[in-house]
Each structure stands twice: as C-alpha cells, then as structure tokens.
Amino acid sequence: MKIIMRHFLILASLFIFSFYVMTPVYANEYQLLISKKKNELIVESFGQVVKKYYIASGKGGEGTKRLRGDSKTPLGIYQVANVKESSRFHFFIQLDYPNLLDAWYGYKNKIIDSNEFKRIAKAYSKREAPPQDTELGGFIGIHGLGITNEEKLNIHESFDWTDGCIALTNEEINDLKKFVLIGTQVIIRE
C-alpha cells in the first residue's frame, strides 16, 4: 500500500509539472531554444527567429544531466527561475533545474529518495526554484564568461567547457537579458 501511495504522489507531481510547464509564471513572448550539438541558442517569438547566439555547454558531453558533478547540460523543458549579476560569470540566468521529470528519473534510479522528490514537487507546486542541494545537482543556467582574455575567448569558441551550464560571451549575455523574464521557457535539446 505504501509503494502504491508513493507512486500515486509521484504521478500527481508529474501532472503538476505538465501544468507548470504549460503555464509560465510571467510568460513573455520569447522562448529560448538551445541545441547542444549545434552550439546555438535561438531566441524565438511566436515561431519566428529573433536572434541566434553561439554557445558552449557542459564538458560532460552528450546525454542529459542525471547526477551532481557529471558536467552535463540537462535536456528538457525548463523555465527561468532567477536572473542576477554574477561576479564569476558577469551575469547568470538560473533555470529551474531539476524539474519534476529530472526528479522522477533521480528517484527511479535511486539517486534521490522520496523526501527529496517531494521537496522538488513542493517547490514546483509553489512555483519556486527547486532545491539545489540534492545529488541531481543544481545551479544550472545561462551565463557569461566573467573576466575575459584572448585565451578564455579561444577556449569558449573551441570547446564545450562548462560544468553543465550554457555559456555566451559577456556582450551576448547582456543582449540576451532583454528577452528574458522569470518564467521564460527554455528548451534544451541534444
């Protein structure tokens, strides 16, 4: 009976997730589409491409983020959870990773327990940023390069070098900010 109830709660949480993804808190006319393979971030408005940026993503390679420290960029549908200045990265646009689907896989694969899954589900039901302290990892976002020099720019243009985030140049992240609000949808694909 306990197992059935636990799975019911998980399925109910996934239902909440689908509602949450389809109804952003502060929806705006822009959506961010990220392709890890093409190393590009596209700003789209009502199906029309508004802007394209070259990006670097996680040095962990193909596949989606499943575990803290794997240096992979997650795949899926996310929303902007926070936007802030960053001394390390110039500017940081935090995503709501881990989402409920990430949490489901983490629970199913015994990376997180049912209490951690519930914490993530509760955050989503309250439209808050999910916990960032589980074994799934956290603080995934879109950011600039911080203090730059020619060598850092060459690395950015030649390699996927982040610990799971999406990186743009400082000038590009400054430009991207004008398209982003809390709740802006971000779709990350391989």
Contacts in CASP RR format, 6 or more apart in sequence:
PFRMAT RR
TARGET T0000
AUTHOR 0000-0000-0000
METHOD contacts of the structure
MODEL  1
MKIIMRHFLILASLFIFSFYVMTPVYANEYQLLISKKKNELIVESFGQVV
KKYYIASGKGGEGTKRLRGDSKTPLGIYQVANVKESSRFHFFIQLDYPNL
LDAWYGYKNKIIDSNEFKRIAKAYSKREAPPQDTELGGFIGIHGLGITNE
EKLNIHESFDWTDGCIALTNEEINDLKKFVLIGTQVIIRE
6 114 0 8 1.000
9 114 0 8 1.000
9 118 0 8 1.000
9 121 0 8 1.000
10 104 0 8 1.000
10 107 0 8 1.000
10 117 0 8 1.000
10 121 0 8 1.000
13 100 0 8 1.000
13 103 0 8 1.000
13 104 0 8 1.000
13 117 0 8 1.000
13 118 0 8 1.000
13 120 0 8 1.000
13 121 0 8 1.000
13 124 0 8 1.000
13 125 0 8 1.000
14 100 0 8 1.000
14 101 0 8 1.000
14 104 0 8 1.000
16 100 0 8 1.000
16 121 0 8 1.000
16 124 0 8 1.000
16 125 0 8 1.000
17 99 0 8 1.000
17 100 0 8 1.000
17 101 0 8 1.000
17 121 0 8 1.000
17 124 0 8 1.000
20 79 0 8 1.000
20 100 0 8 1.000
20 124 0 8 1.000
20 125 0 8 1.000
20 127 0 8 1.000
21 77 0 8 1.000
21 79 0 8 1.000
21 99 0 8 1.000
21 185 0 8 1.000
24 79 0 8 1.000
24 183 0 8 1.000
24 184 0 8 1.000
24 185 0 8 1.000
25 79 0 8 1.000
25 127 0 8 1.000
25 182 0 8 1.000
25 183 0 8 1.000
26 181 0 8 1.000
26 182 0 8 1.000
26 183 0 8 1.000
26 184 0 8 1.000
27 183 0 8 1.000
27 184 0 8 1.000
27 185 0 8 1.000
28 179 0 8 1.000
28 181 0 8 1.000
28 183 0 8 1.000
28 184 0 8 1.000
29 45 0 8 1.000
29 46 0 8 1.000
30 43 0 8 1.000
30 44 0 8 1.000
30 45 0 8 1.000
30 50 0 8 1.000
30 179 0 8 1.000
30 180 0 8 1.000
30 184 0 8 1.000
31 43 0 8 1.000
31 44 0 8 1.000
31 45 0 8 1.000
31 184 0 8 1.000
31 185 0 8 1.000
31 186 0 8 1.000
31 187 0 8 1.000
32 41 0 8 1.000
32 42 0 8 1.000
32 43 0 8 1.000
32 44 0 8 1.000
32 142 0 8 1.000
32 179 0 8 1.000
32 180 0 8 1.000
32 184 0 8 1.000
32 185 0 8 1.000
32 186 0 8 1.000
32 187 0 8 1.000
33 41 0 8 1.000
33 42 0 8 1.000
33 44 0 8 1.000
33 187 0 8 1.000
33 189 0 8 1.000
34 40 0 8 1.000
34 41 0 8 1.000
34 42 0 8 1.000
34 55 0 8 1.000
34 57 0 8 1.000
34 73 0 8 1.000
34 166 0 8 1.000
34 186 0 8 1.000
34 187 0 8 1.000
34 188 0 8 1.000
34 189 0 8 1.000
35 42 0 8 1.000
35 189 0 8 1.000
35 190 0 8 1.000
36 57 0 8 1.000
36 58 0 8 1.000
36 61 0 8 1.000
36 62 0 8 1.000
36 73 0 8 1.000
36 75 0 8 1.000
36 160 0 8 1.000
36 188 0 8 1.000
36 189 0 8 1.000
36 190 0 8 1.000
37 189 0 8 1.000
37 190 0 8 1.000
39 54 0 8 1.000
39 55 0 8 1.000
39 56 0 8 1.000
39 57 0 8 1.000
39 160 0 8 1.000
40 52 0 8 1.000
40 53 0 8 1.000
40 54 0 8 1.000
40 55 0 8 1.000
41 52 0 8 1.000
41 53 0 8 1.000
41 55 0 8 1.000
41 142 0 8 1.000
41 166 0 8 1.000
41 168 0 8 1.000
41 176 0 8 1.000
42 49 0 8 1.000
42 51 0 8 1.000
42 52 0 8 1.000
42 53 0 8 1.000
43 49 0 8 1.000
43 50 0 8 1.000
43 51 0 8 1.000
43 52 0 8 1.000
43 53 0 8 1.000
43 176 0 8 1.000
43 179 0 8 1.000
44 50 0 8 1.000
50 179 0 8 1.000
51 175 0 8 1.000
51 176 0 8 1.000
51 179 0 8 1.000
53 168 0 8 1.000
53 172 0 8 1.000
53 175 0 8 1.000
53 176 0 8 1.000
54 157 0 8 1.000
54 168 0 8 1.000
54 172 0 8 1.000
55 166 0 8 1.000
55 167 0 8 1.000
55 168 0 8 1.000
56 156 0 8 1.000
56 159 0 8 1.000
56 160 0 8 1.000
56 161 0 8 1.000
56 162 0 8 1.000
56 166 0 8 1.000
56 167 0 8 1.000
57 73 0 8 1.000
57 160 0 8 1.000
57 162 0 8 1.000
57 164 0 8 1.000
57 165 0 8 1.000
57 166 0 8 1.000
57 167 0 8 1.000
58 71 0 8 1.000
58 72 0 8 1.000
58 73 0 8 1.000
58 160 0 8 1.000
58 161 0 8 1.000
58 162 0 8 1.000
58 163 0 8 1.000
58 164 0 8 1.000
58 165 0 8 1.000
59 71 0 8 1.000
59 159 0 8 1.000
59 160 0 8 1.000
59 161 0 8 1.000
59 162 0 8 1.000
59 163 0 8 1.000
59 164 0 8 1.000
60 70 0 8 1.000
60 71 0 8 1.000
60 72 0 8 1.000
60 160 0 8 1.000
60 164 0 8 1.000
61 71 0 8 1.000
61 72 0 8 1.000
61 160 0 8 1.000
62 190 0 8 1.000
63 72 0 8 1.000
63 75 0 8 1.000
63 190 0 8 1.000
64 72 0 8 1.000
64 73 0 8 1.000
64 74 0 8 1.000
64 75 0 8 1.000
64 76 0 8 1.000
64 102 0 8 1.000
65 72 0 8 1.000
65 73 0 8 1.000
65 74 0 8 1.000
65 75 0 8 1.000
65 97 0 8 1.000
65 102 0 8 1.000
65 136 0 8 1.000
65 137 0 8 1.000
65 140 0 8 1.000
65 164 0 8 1.000
66 72 0 8 1.000
66 102 0 8 1.000
66 105 0 8 1.000
66 106 0 8 1.000
66 109 0 8 1.000
66 111 0 8 1.000
66 136 0 8 1.000
67 111 0 8 1.000
67 135 0 8 1.000
67 136 0 8 1.000
67 137 0 8 1.000
68 134 0 8 1.000
68 135 0 8 1.000
68 136 0 8 1.000
68 137 0 8 1.000
68 138 0 8 1.000
69 137 0 8 1.000
69 163 0 8 1.000
71 162 0 8 1.000
71 163 0 8 1.000
71 164 0 8 1.000
72 164 0 8 1.000
73 140 0 8 1.000
73 162 0 8 1.000
73 164 0 8 1.000
73 165 0 8 1.000
73 166 0 8 1.000
73 188 0 8 1.000
74 95 0 8 1.000
74 97 0 8 1.000
74 98 0 8 1.000
74 102 0 8 1.000
74 140 0 8 1.000
74 164 0 8 1.000
74 188 0 8 1.000
75 188 0 8 1.000
75 189 0 8 1.000
75 190 0 8 1.000
76 99 0 8 1.000
76 101 0 8 1.000
76 187 0 8 1.000
76 188 0 8 1.000
76 189 0 8 1.000
77 99 0 8 1.000
77 185 0 8 1.000
77 186 0 8 1.000
77 187 0 8 1.000
78 95 0 8 1.000
78 96 0 8 1.000
78 97 0 8 1.000
78 99 0 8 1.000
78 185 0 8 1.000
78 186 0 8 1.000
78 187 0 8 1.000
78 188 0 8 1.000
79 95 0 8 1.000
79 96 0 8 1.000
79 182 0 8 1.000
79 183 0 8 1.000
79 184 0 8 1.000
79 185 0 8 1.000
79 186 0 8 1.000
80 93 0 8 1.000
80 94 0 8 1.000
80 95 0 8 1.000
80 96 0 8 1.000
80 180 0 8 1.000
80 181 0 8 1.000
80 182 0 8 1.000
80 183 0 8 1.000
80 184 0 8 1.000
80 186 0 8 1.000
81 94 0 8 1.000
81 95 0 8 1.000
81 96 0 8 1.000
81 129 0 8 1.000
81 130 0 8 1.000
81 182 0 8 1.000
81 183 0 8 1.000
82 92 0 8 1.000
82 93 0 8 1.000
82 94 0 8 1.000
82 129 0 8 1.000
82 182 0 8 1.000
83 91 0 8 1.000
83 92 0 8 1.000
83 93 0 8 1.000
83 94 0 8 1.000
83 177 0 8 1.000
83 180 0 8 1.000
83 181 0 8 1.000
83 182 0 8 1.000
84 91 0 8 1.000
84 92 0 8 1.000
84 94 0 8 1.000
85 91 0 8 1.000
85 92 0 8 1.000
86 92 0 8 1.000
86 143 0 8 1.000
86 144 0 8 1.000
86 146 0 8 1.000
88 146 0 8 1.000
89 143 0 8 1.000
89 144 0 8 1.000
89 145 0 8 1.000
89 146 0 8 1.000
89 167 0 8 1.000
90 143 0 8 1.000
90 144 0 8 1.000
90 145 0 8 1.000
90 146 0 8 1.000
90 170 0 8 1.000
90 173 0 8 1.000
90 174 0 8 1.000
91 143 0 8 1.000
91 144 0 8 1.000
91 170 0 8 1.000
91 173 0 8 1.000
91 174 0 8 1.000
91 177 0 8 1.000
92 141 0 8 1.000
92 142 0 8 1.000
92 143 0 8 1.000
92 144 0 8 1.000
93 141 0 8 1.000
93 142 0 8 1.000
93 143 0 8 1.000
93 173 0 8 1.000
93 176 0 8 1.000
93 177 0 8 1.000
93 180 0 8 1.000
94 129 0 8 1.000
94 139 0 8 1.000
94 140 0 8 1.000
94 141 0 8 1.000
95 140 0 8 1.000
95 141 0 8 1.000
95 142 0 8 1.000
95 186 0 8 1.000
96 124 0 8 1.000
96 129 0 8 1.000
96 130 0 8 1.000
97 130 0 8 1.000
97 136 0 8 1.000
97 137 0 8 1.000
97 138 0 8 1.000
97 140 0 8 1.000
97 141 0 8 1.000
98 120 0 8 1.000
98 130 0 8 1.000
98 134 0 8 1.000
98 136 0 8 1.000
98 137 0 8 1.000
98 138 0 8 1.000
99 124 0 8 1.000
99 130 0 8 1.000
100 120 0 8 1.000
100 121 0 8 1.000
100 124 0 8 1.000
102 136 0 8 1.000
103 112 0 8 1.000
103 116 0 8 1.000
103 117 0 8 1.000
103 120 0 8 1.000
103 121 0 8 1.000
103 130 0 8 1.000
103 136 0 8 1.000
104 117 0 8 1.000
105 111 0 8 1.000
106 112 0 8 1.000
106 117 0 8 1.000
106 136 0 8 1.000
107 113 0 8 1.000
107 114 0 8 1.000
107 116 0 8 1.000
107 117 0 8 1.000
111 134 0 8 1.000
111 135 0 8 1.000
111 136 0 8 1.000
112 120 0 8 1.000
112 134 0 8 1.000
112 135 0 8 1.000
112 136 0 8 1.000
116 131 0 8 1.000
116 134 0 8 1.000
116 135 0 8 1.000
119 130 0 8 1.000
119 131 0 8 1.000
119 134 0 8 1.000
120 130 0 8 1.000
120 131 0 8 1.000
120 134 0 8 1.000
123 129 0 8 1.000
123 130 0 8 1.000
123 131 0 8 1.000
124 130 0 8 1.000
132 138 0 8 1.000
132 139 0 8 1.000
140 164 0 8 1.000
140 165 0 8 1.000
141 165 0 8 1.000
141 166 0 8 1.000
142 165 0 8 1.000
142 166 0 8 1.000
142 167 0 8 1.000
142 168 0 8 1.000
142 173 0 8 1.000
142 176 0 8 1.000
142 186 0 8 1.000
143 165 0 8 1.000
143 166 0 8 1.000
143 167 0 8 1.000
143 168 0 8 1.000
143 173 0 8 1.000
144 167 0 8 1.000
144 168 0 8 1.000
144 169 0 8 1.000
144 170 0 8 1.000
144 172 0 8 1.000
144 173 0 8 1.000
145 152 0 8 1.000
145 153 0 8 1.000
145 156 0 8 1.000
145 167 0 8 1.000
145 168 0 8 1.000
145 169 0 8 1.000
145 170 0 8 1.000
146 170 0 8 1.000
148 169 0 8 1.000
148 170 0 8 1.000
153 169 0 8 1.000
155 161 0 8 1.000
156 167 0 8 1.000
156 169 0 8 1.000
161 167 0 8 1.000
166 188 0 8 1.000
168 176 0 8 1.000
END
